[in-house]
């Protein structure tokens, strides 16, 4: 299959655009919350460790997504050690995997990443952002294969060092250097590391996002429960009539406050002239 980017890929089943659009909006509208260890969502346990738990609204949003779109969520990710340490804007990456837990894909970075793309001021910037994320995601399996090789070499070296009587700290430092060497060697093989996986359902959703960047909108109505939406037409400003009607009424009231007296005076003068003419 070939899309508007000219990329050809194999797919088991094409994702309907209506479903992809709903999925994108659902992801973008997962509530934002403070992740900081000293923020309102941080909890210190009895051992003094700090845990940041999302508010109930976040969990509810994810439960709806897992219920409505289970087949569209990413089935793989990029190696966890590649994840930026200082926030989602520091580098590409929607989904993450730990080489020790391949059956679990971390997807918590998807909503803030999508919101970044959604609110970028230029269409070109949105396209570049999404294209880089798509490329990084498609590289995920190749990157994970390299990470698994590095992890295997690391664990072998750690076991060897421990058999030879090395301390836990010493075996860790020795094995970490082995991991680093293997990872760097694997990354030098460009033919391997730039092998793109077939576009799964999530990759198709990213391709869809690339195609509708000019219709990504943020509803200006205060308190809108789902402000990130995809406009049906380019002139659409509000996500729905429920948000548009109150704004239109307020606009009319503001216009009459500013221009009403003048308009009424003009109407009265016109009626007087018409009456005299008769």
ABEGO torsion letter per residue (X at the ends): XBBAAGBBBBBABBBBAAAAAAAAAAAAABBBBBABAABAABBBBAAGBBBBBBBAAAAAAAAAAAAAAAAABBABBBBAAABBAAEAAABBEABBBBAABAABBBAAAAAAAAAAAAABABAAAAAAAAAAAAAAAAAAAAAAAAAAAAAAAAAAAAAAAAAAGBBAAAAAAAAAAAAAAAAAAAAABAAAAABBBBBBAAAAAAAAAAAAAAABBBBABBGBABABBBBABAABABABAAAAAAAAAAAAAAAAAAAAAAAAAAAAAAAAAAAAAX
